[in-house]
Amino acid sequence: MLTSPGGVQTEQTEPVTEGVTEGVTESGGARHRLRRALSSGHSLFVVVITLAAALRAVVMLGYTTAQLYWYDSFTYLDTAVHLKPGGAFHPAGYSFFLRLLWPFHSVSLVVGLQHVMGLGMGLMIYLLLRRRSLPAWGATLATVPVLFNPSFLRLEHSVLSDTQVTFLVIAALTVLMWRAKPSVRSAAVAGVLLAVAGLTRTAAAPLLALFVLYLVLQRVGWRHVVALAIAGTLPLAAYAGWYQQHHGRFALSGSDGVALWARTMTFADCSKIKPPAEEARLCPNGTVVDAAGEYVWAADASLNRLPGDRFSHNDLARSFALRAIAAQPLDYLREVVSDASLAFAWTPVSHPKRVVPALSLPVGSWPLPSFPLIHQVRVEYDPAIRGMASVAPYDAFFAAYRFPNVLHGPLFGVVLLLGGLGAIGRRRPALLPWTAAMFLFVGPIAALDFDHRYMLPAVPIACIAAALGAASLWRARRGRRATAR
């Protein structure tokens, strides 16, 4: 017997009541289990990272060997064998990693471990965001670009330093942000990781100062700040001393001045700069190329007309560049902003025009050129080194696998915006990853030029910031609703 709202008793057969209740309970239970899995369980991420691991296995099977680029890959491998710091662009941090693997004489092993690093980056992002109380679906979503974007897969499968430097910066962030107040030991470990990242790619070295400033702003205590600063500075100083022994200059590389000079060639006006006679030889001479970075290699550019190797004039080039920026700061800023805007285009822009953005998994074959250095590296590091080629049936999958272009451009802008919103206010949960991502994004542009490859290390770090920023905005919105009630 049931009582209606009006107080009239009615009868309902028992089977109907049970059936309705059971159906509602099963339906509600399924929805509850789904919500719980998406918000609190790890099953969703397990599925995603398993698919990402399978994708990397297909990449390993689908190419005959690792992708090696002339001439970057071979200078890294040559430095790994001879352990002498190069005098141009590349510090030796990545070559130290290659040196550890030298006894195996296999570049395929190198890229296999880099694919493991790619999965490790996704795992660290997920665990850090879950530690910061994000739901499972939100933390998992933040890992999608680094786990599935073909641009990251290509770098993992190449003998290049990009994967290592990104892995190290994410590891430093994870260690330092694991607790609301990091321990002194965590600060020291983060400092070492940042130092190795700086030795892998010099663009990451200034992140050490950024992390120190973050600890100062967080008021965690002087011991933490000192631990991070010393642990990060000592390896960099030791390497700079080693570099000085070989090249006569206390530095991490010998190309910073050349790169910055090339950056100024898109706007420099020597009638405004008024350089001294020695530097005036580096003024624009009428040579025009379609990207700032091309001036480094343009044979007719003023720097390359000077006697000797271009990098032998690094100090002179730096002096000219700093003078040009001081004389034309707004022109310099305009060029940096203009090149940075290329990252947000709906259709990826070729910059320079001779370079096609590497936004898909390649299909075809790529023979190696014939150079003495390639022959030497083949003899000393891996006799099986050869040109890479895609193989059937995997090449059909590579041709079909696409990552939406919008996720490379406009969505990157949205990600940066969300992270920026999370970096302001009283709590500032996204402050450190957002500023790190912005520095990794803008720094190479300010120092040389925009390149789709150079901006990639900023992407997964920006995703961390965006996830923290979005969660902070959501909690603030719920708080305002609760207050209004």
C-alpha positions as CSV (number, residue, x, y, z in Angstrom):
1,M,0.0,0.0,0.0
2,L,1.3,3.5,-0.9
3,T,0.0,6.8,0.2
4,S,-0.5,9.5,-2.4
5,P,0.3,13.2,-1.8
6,G,-3.4,13.7,-1.2
7,G,-3.5,11.1,1.5
8,V,-5.4,8.5,-0.6
9,Q,-4.1,5.0,-0.3
10,T,-3.4,3.2,-3.6
11,E,-2.2,-0.3,-4.4
12,Q,0.7,-1.2,-6.6
13,T,1.8,-4.7,-7.4
14,E,5.1,-5.7,-5.9
15,P,6.8,-6.9,-9.2
16,V,6.4,-3.5,-10.8
17,T,7.8,-1.6,-7.8
18,E,10.9,-3.9,-7.7
19,G,11.5,-3.7,-11.5
20,V,11.4,0.1,-11.5
21,T,13.6,0.4,-8.4
22,E,16.1,-2.1,-9.8
23,G,16.3,-0.3,-13.1
24,V,16.8,3.1,-11.5
25,T,19.4,1.6,-9.2
26,E,21.3,-0.1,-12.0
27,S,21.2,3.0,-14.2
28,G,22.2,5.3,-11.3
29,G,24.9,2.9,-10.2
30,A,26.4,2.7,-13.7
31,R,26.5,6.5,-13.9
32,H,28.0,6.7,-10.4
33,R,30.7,4.1,-11.3
34,L,31.5,6.0,-14.5
35,R,31.8,9.4,-12.7
36,R,34.0,7.7,-10.1
37,A,36.3,6.2,-12.6
38,L,36.6,9.5,-14.5
39,S,37.3,11.5,-11.3
40,S,39.0,9.3,-8.8
41,G,40.3,6.0,-10.3
42,H,43.4,5.4,-12.4
43,S,41.7,3.1,-15.0
44,L,41.3,5.9,-17.6
45,F,44.9,6.8,-17.5
46,V,46.0,3.2,-17.6
47,V,44.1,2.8,-20.8
48,V,45.5,6.0,-22.3
49,I,49.1,5.3,-21.4
50,T,48.8,1.7,-22.7
51,L,47.6,3.0,-26.0
52,A,50.5,5.5,-26.0
53,A,53.0,2.6,-25.3
54,A,51.4,0.6,-28.2
55,L,51.8,3.6,-30.5
56,R,55.5,3.8,-29.6
57,A,56.0,0.1,-30.2
58,V,54.5,0.6,-33.7
59,V,56.9,3.5,-34.3
60,M,59.9,1.3,-33.3
61,L,58.7,-1.5,-35.6
62,G,57.7,0.8,-38.4
63,Y,61.1,2.3,-39.1
64,T,64.3,0.6,-40.0
65,T,66.4,2.6,-37.6
66,A,66.5,5.9,-35.7
67,Q,66.2,9.3,-37.5
68,L,69.6,10.9,-37.7
69,Y,69.9,14.5,-38.8
70,W,72.9,16.1,-40.5
71,Y,74.6,17.6,-38.8
72,D,73.2,17.8,-35.3
73,S,72.8,14.0,-34.6
74,F,76.4,13.3,-35.7
75,T,78.0,16.1,-33.6
76,Y,76.1,14.7,-30.6
77,L,77.4,11.2,-31.3
78,D,80.9,12.4,-32.0
79,T,81.1,14.3,-28.8
80,A,79.8,11.2,-26.9
81,V,82.8,9.2,-28.2
82,H,85.5,11.8,-27.7
83,L,84.0,13.8,-24.8
84,K,85.1,17.2,-25.9
85,P,82.7,20.1,-25.6
86,G,81.7,21.5,-29.0
87,G,82.6,25.0,-29.8
88,A,79.4,26.0,-31.5
89,F,75.7,25.4,-30.7
90,H,75.5,22.2,-28.7
91,P,76.6,21.7,-25.1
92,A,77.5,18.1,-24.1
93,G,74.6,17.2,-21.8
94,Y,72.8,15.0,-24.4
95,S,76.2,13.5,-25.4
96,F,76.7,12.3,-21.8
97,F,73.5,10.3,-22.2
98,L,74.7,8.9,-25.5
99,R,78.0,8.1,-23.9
100,L,76.3,5.9,-21.3
101,L,74.8,3.9,-24.1
102,W,78.0,3.7,-26.3
103,P,78.9,0.2,-25.1
104,F,75.7,-1.1,-26.8
105,H,76.6,0.5,-30.2
106,S,73.0,1.0,-31.1
107,V,71.1,4.2,-32.0
108,S,68.0,2.1,-32.0
109,L,68.5,1.6,-28.2
110,V,68.9,5.3,-27.8
111,V,65.5,6.1,-29.4
112,G,63.9,3.2,-27.6
113,L,64.9,4.7,-24.2
114,Q,63.7,8.1,-25.5
115,H,60.3,6.6,-26.1
116,V,60.3,5.4,-22.5
117,M,61.1,9.0,-21.5
118,G,58.0,10.1,-23.5
119,L,55.9,7.8,-21.5
120,G,57.6,8.9,-18.3
121,M,56.7,12.5,-19.1
122,G,53.0,11.6,-19.4
123,L,53.2,9.6,-16.1
124,M,54.9,12.5,-14.2
125,I,52.3,15.0,-15.5
126,Y,49.4,12.7,-14.5
127,L,50.8,11.9,-11.0
128,L,51.7,15.6,-10.3
129,L,48.2,16.8,-11.2
130,R,46.5,14.0,-9.3
131,R,48.7,15.0,-6.3
132,R,47.3,18.5,-6.8
133,S,43.8,17.1,-6.5
134,L,42.8,17.2,-10.1
135,P,40.2,14.6,-11.2
136,A,41.5,11.6,-13.2
137,W,40.0,12.8,-16.5
138,G,41.5,16.3,-16.1
139,A,45.0,14.9,-15.3
140,T,44.7,12.4,-18.1
141,L,43.7,15.1,-20.6
142,A,46.8,17.1,-19.8
143,T,49.0,14.2,-20.9
144,V,47.4,13.7,-24.4
145,P,49.7,16.1,-26.4
146,V,52.9,14.6,-25.1
147,L,51.7,11.1,-25.4
148,F,50.0,11.2,-28.9
149,N,51.2,14.3,-30.8
150,P,53.3,13.0,-33.8
151,S,55.8,15.9,-33.2
152,F,56.8,14.4,-29.9
153,L,56.9,10.9,-31.3
154,R,59.3,12.1,-34.1
155,L,61.6,13.7,-31.6
156,E,61.7,10.6,-29.4
157,H,62.7,8.6,-32.5
158,S,65.5,11.0,-33.4
159,V,69.0,11.3,-32.1
160,L,68.3,14.9,-30.9
161,S,68.4,16.5,-27.4
162,D,64.7,17.7,-27.4
163,T,63.2,14.7,-25.6
164,Q,65.8,14.7,-22.9
165,V,65.6,18.4,-22.0
166,T,61.8,18.2,-21.9
167,F,61.9,15.2,-19.6
168,L,64.4,16.8,-17.3
169,V,62.4,20.1,-16.9
170,I,59.2,18.1,-16.2
171,A,61.0,16.0,-13.7
172,A,62.3,19.1,-11.9
173,L,58.8,20.6,-11.8
174,T,57.4,17.3,-10.4
175,V,60.0,17.1,-7.7
176,L,59.7,20.7,-6.6
177,M,55.9,20.8,-6.7
178,W,55.2,17.4,-5.2
179,R,54.5,19.0,-1.8
180,A,53.0,22.4,-1.1
181,K,56.3,23.2,0.7
182,P,59.2,21.2,-0.8
183,S,62.0,19.8,1.4
184,V,65.6,20.9,1.1
185,R,66.5,17.7,-0.5
186,S,63.7,18.1,-3.1
187,A,65.0,21.6,-3.9
188,A,68.5,20.2,-4.4
189,V,67.4,17.4,-6.7
190,A,65.4,19.9,-8.7
191,G,68.5,22.1,-9.0
192,V,70.6,19.2,-10.4
193,L,67.9,18.2,-12.9
194,L,67.7,21.8,-14.1
195,A,71.5,22.0,-14.4
196,V,71.5,18.8,-16.6
197,A,68.7,20.3,-18.6
198,G,70.8,23.5,-19.1
199,L,73.7,21.3,-20.2
200,T,71.4,19.5,-22.6
201,R,70.1,22.7,-24.2
202,T,71.4,26.2,-23.1
203,A,67.9,27.6,-23.5
204,A,66.9,25.7,-20.3
205,A,69.8,27.0,-18.2
206,P,68.0,30.3,-17.1
207,L,65.2,28.2,-15.7
208,L,67.4,27.7,-12.7
209,A,67.1,31.4,-11.8
210,L,63.4,31.2,-12.4
211,F,63.0,28.3,-10.0
212,V,65.1,30.1,-7.3
213,L,62.9,33.2,-7.7
214,Y,59.8,31.0,-7.3
215,L,61.1,29.6,-4.0
216,V,61.8,33.2,-2.8
217,L,58.3,34.3,-3.6
218,Q,56.9,31.2,-1.9
219,R,58.9,32.1,1.3
220,V,59.8,28.5,1.9
221,G,63.1,29.4,3.7
222,W,66.6,30.3,2.8
223,R,67.9,26.7,3.1
224,H,65.7,25.6,0.3
225,V,66.7,28.5,-1.9
226,V,70.4,28.0,-1.2
227,A,70.1,24.2,-1.9
228,L,68.5,24.8,-5.2
229,A,70.9,27.5,-6.3
230,I,74.1,25.6,-5.3
231,A,72.9,22.2,-6.6
232,G,72.0,23.8,-10.0
233,T,75.0,26.2,-10.3
234,L,77.9,23.8,-9.5
235,P,77.4,21.5,-12.5
236,L,76.9,24.5,-14.8
237,A,80.1,26.1,-13.5
238,A,82.1,22.9,-13.7
239,Y,81.0,22.4,-17.3
240,A,81.9,26.1,-18.2
241,G,85.3,25.5,-16.7
242,W,85.7,22.4,-18.8
243,Y,84.6,24.4,-21.8
244,Q,87.1,27.1,-21.0
245,Q,90.0,24.5,-21.0
246,H,89.1,23.6,-24.6
247,H,87.9,26.9,-26.1
248,G,89.4,29.6,-23.8
249,R,86.0,31.0,-22.7
250,F,84.0,30.4,-19.6
251,A,80.7,29.5,-21.2
252,L,78.3,26.7,-22.0
253,S,78.5,27.2,-25.8
254,G,80.1,29.4,-28.4
255,S,77.1,30.5,-30.3
256,D,75.0,32.8,-28.2
257,G,76.4,35.9,-29.8
258,V,76.0,34.6,-33.3
259,A,72.4,33.6,-32.6
260,L,71.5,37.0,-31.1
261,W,73.2,38.8,-34.0
262,A,71.1,36.8,-36.5
263,R,68.0,37.8,-34.5
264,T,68.8,41.5,-35.0
265,M,69.4,41.2,-38.7
266,T,65.6,41.5,-39.3
267,F,65.5,45.0,-37.9
268,A,69.0,46.4,-37.3
269,D,69.5,50.0,-38.7
270,C,73.1,51.0,-38.2
271,S,72.2,54.7,-38.7
272,K,70.4,54.3,-35.4
273,I,72.8,51.9,-33.7
274,K,76.0,53.8,-34.6
275,P,78.3,50.9,-33.9
276,P,82.1,51.3,-33.6
277,A,84.2,50.5,-36.7
278,E,85.0,46.9,-35.6
279,E,81.3,46.1,-35.1
280,A,80.1,48.0,-38.1
281,R,81.4,45.2,-40.2
282,L,78.4,43.2,-38.9
283,C,75.8,45.7,-40.1
284,P,73.1,44.4,-42.6
285,N,74.7,44.4,-46.0
286,G,71.6,44.0,-48.2
287,T,71.4,40.2,-47.9
288,V,67.7,39.2,-47.2
289,V,66.5,35.8,-46.1
290,D,63.0,34.8,-44.9
291,A,63.8,34.0,-41.2
292,A,66.2,35.4,-38.7
293,G,67.8,32.0,-38.1
294,E,68.8,31.8,-41.8
295,Y,71.3,34.6,-41.3
296,V,73.5,32.2,-39.3
297,W,74.1,30.1,-42.4
298,A,73.6,32.6,-45.3
299,A,77.0,32.7,-47.1
300,D,76.5,36.4,-48.1
301,A,75.5,37.7,-44.7
302,S,77.9,40.1,-43.2
303,L,79.1,37.8,-40.4
304,N,79.9,35.1,-42.8
305,R,82.0,37.4,-45.0
306,L,84.4,38.0,-42.1
307,P,87.7,35.9,-42.2
308,G,87.6,32.7,-40.2
309,D,84.8,30.6,-38.8
310,R,81.6,32.4,-37.9
311,F,81.7,31.2,-34.3
312,S,85.2,32.7,-33.9
313,H,83.4,36.1,-34.0
314,N,80.9,35.2,-31.3
315,D,81.9,37.9,-28.8
316,L,81.9,40.6,-31.5
317,A,78.5,39.4,-32.7
318,R,77.1,39.5,-29.2
319,S,78.4,43.1,-28.6
320,F,76.8,44.3,-31.9
321,A,73.5,42.5,-31.1
322,L,73.2,44.0,-27.6
323,R,74.0,47.4,-29.0
324,A,71.3,47.0,-31.6
325,I,68.7,45.9,-29.1
326,A,69.5,48.9,-26.8
327,A,69.2,51.3,-29.7
328,Q,66.0,49.7,-31.2
329,P,64.2,48.0,-28.3
330,L,60.7,48.4,-29.8
331,D,61.8,47.0,-33.2
332,Y,63.3,44.0,-31.4
333,L,60.1,43.5,-29.4
334,R,58.0,43.7,-32.6
335,E,60.1,41.0,-34.3
336,V,59.9,38.7,-31.2
337,V,56.1,39.2,-30.9
338,S,55.6,38.7,-34.7
339,D,57.5,35.4,-34.7
340,A,55.9,34.2,-31.5
341,S,52.5,34.7,-33.1
342,L,53.3,32.1,-35.7
343,A,52.8,29.5,-33.0
344,F,49.0,30.3,-32.9
345,A,48.2,30.1,-36.6
346,W,45.3,27.8,-37.6
347,T,47.4,26.4,-40.4
348,P,51.0,25.6,-39.3
349,V,53.4,28.1,-41.0
350,S,56.6,27.1,-42.7
351,H,59.3,29.2,-41.0
352,P,61.7,29.4,-42.8
353,K,59.9,28.5,-46.0
354,R,62.3,25.6,-46.8
355,V,61.3,23.8,-43.6
356,V,58.0,21.9,-43.6
357,P,56.5,21.7,-40.0
358,A,57.0,18.1,-38.8
359,L,53.4,17.5,-37.6
360,S,52.9,13.9,-38.8
361,L,54.7,10.6,-38.8
362,P,56.9,10.5,-41.9
363,V,56.5,8.0,-44.7
364,G,59.3,7.2,-47.1
365,S,63.1,6.8,-47.0
366,W,65.8,9.2,-46.1
367,P,69.4,8.2,-47.1
368,L,72.3,9.8,-45.3
369,P,74.6,12.2,-47.2
370,S,78.2,11.3,-47.6
371,F,80.4,13.1,-45.2
372,P,83.6,12.1,-43.3
373,L,82.0,12.7,-39.9
374,I,79.1,10.3,-40.7
375,H,81.6,7.6,-41.7
376,Q,83.6,8.3,-38.5
377,V,80.5,8.1,-36.2
378,R,79.4,4.9,-38.0
379,V,82.8,3.3,-37.3
380,E,83.0,4.5,-33.7
381,Y,79.5,4.5,-32.3
382,D,77.2,2.2,-34.3
383,P,78.3,0.4,-37.5
384,A,74.6,-0.2,-38.3
385,I,73.9,3.5,-38.7
386,R,72.1,4.1,-42.0
387,G,69.3,6.2,-43.5
388,M,65.9,5.7,-42.0
389,A,62.9,4.3,-43.9
390,S,59.3,3.4,-43.1
391,V,58.3,-0.2,-43.6
392,A,55.1,-2.0,-44.5
393,P,52.5,-2.5,-43.2
394,Y,53.2,0.2,-40.6
395,D,53.7,3.0,-43.1
396,A,50.0,2.8,-44.0
397,F,49.2,3.5,-40.4
398,F,51.7,6.4,-40.3
399,A,50.1,8.0,-43.3
400,A,46.6,7.8,-41.7
401,Y,47.6,8.9,-38.2
402,R,46.9,12.6,-37.7
403,F,46.8,15.0,-34.8
404,P,44.5,17.9,-35.5
405,N,46.3,21.0,-36.6
406,V,44.2,23.2,-34.3
407,L,45.8,21.5,-31.4
408,H,49.2,22.8,-32.6
409,G,48.1,26.5,-32.9
410,P,44.9,28.0,-31.4
411,L,44.6,25.4,-28.7
412,F,48.1,26.2,-27.6
413,G,47.0,29.8,-27.1
414,V,44.1,28.6,-25.0
415,V,46.4,26.4,-22.9
416,L,48.7,29.4,-22.3
417,L,45.7,31.6,-21.4
418,L,44.4,29.1,-18.8
419,G,47.8,28.7,-17.3
420,G,48.2,32.5,-17.1
421,L,44.9,32.8,-15.3
422,G,46.1,30.2,-12.8
423,A,49.4,32.1,-12.3
424,I,47.7,35.2,-10.9
425,G,45.9,35.8,-7.7
426,R,46.6,34.8,-4.1
427,R,47.3,31.1,-4.5
428,R,48.9,31.1,-7.9
429,P,48.9,27.3,-8.4
430,A,50.1,27.5,-12.0
431,L,52.8,30.2,-11.5
432,L,55.9,28.0,-11.8
433,P,54.9,25.8,-14.7
434,W,53.3,28.7,-16.6
435,T,56.4,30.9,-16.3
436,A,58.6,28.0,-17.2
437,A,56.5,27.2,-20.3
438,M,56.5,30.9,-21.4
439,F,60.2,31.1,-21.0
440,L,60.8,27.9,-23.0
441,F,58.4,29.2,-25.7
442,V,59.6,32.8,-26.0
443,G,63.3,32.4,-25.0
444,P,64.5,30.7,-28.2
445,I,62.5,33.3,-30.3
446,A,64.1,36.2,-28.4
447,A,67.6,34.6,-28.7
448,L,67.4,33.5,-32.4
449,D,64.1,32.7,-34.1
450,F,60.8,30.8,-34.0
451,D,60.8,27.1,-34.9
452,H,58.0,24.6,-34.4
453,R,60.5,22.1,-33.0
454,Y,62.0,24.6,-30.5
455,M,58.6,25.4,-29.0
456,L,57.7,21.8,-28.3
457,P,59.3,21.6,-24.8
458,A,57.0,24.3,-23.7
459,V,53.8,22.4,-24.7
460,P,53.6,19.7,-21.9
461,I,54.7,22.2,-19.3
462,A,52.0,24.6,-20.5
463,C,49.5,21.7,-20.2
464,I,50.4,21.3,-16.5
465,A,49.8,25.0,-16.0
466,A,46.6,25.0,-17.9
467,A,45.2,22.0,-15.9
468,L,46.1,23.7,-12.6
469,G,44.7,27.0,-13.8
470,A,41.4,25.5,-15.0
471,A,41.0,23.6,-11.7
472,S,41.7,26.8,-9.7
473,L,39.1,28.8,-11.7
474,W,36.5,26.0,-11.2
475,R,37.1,25.9,-7.5
476,A,36.8,29.7,-7.3
477,R,33.6,29.6,-9.2
478,R,32.1,26.9,-6.9
479,G,33.2,29.0,-3.9
480,R,31.4,32.0,-5.2
481,R,28.3,30.0,-5.7
482,A,28.5,28.6,-2.2
483,T,28.9,32.1,-0.8
484,A,25.9,33.4,-2.8
485,R,23.7,30.7,-1.3
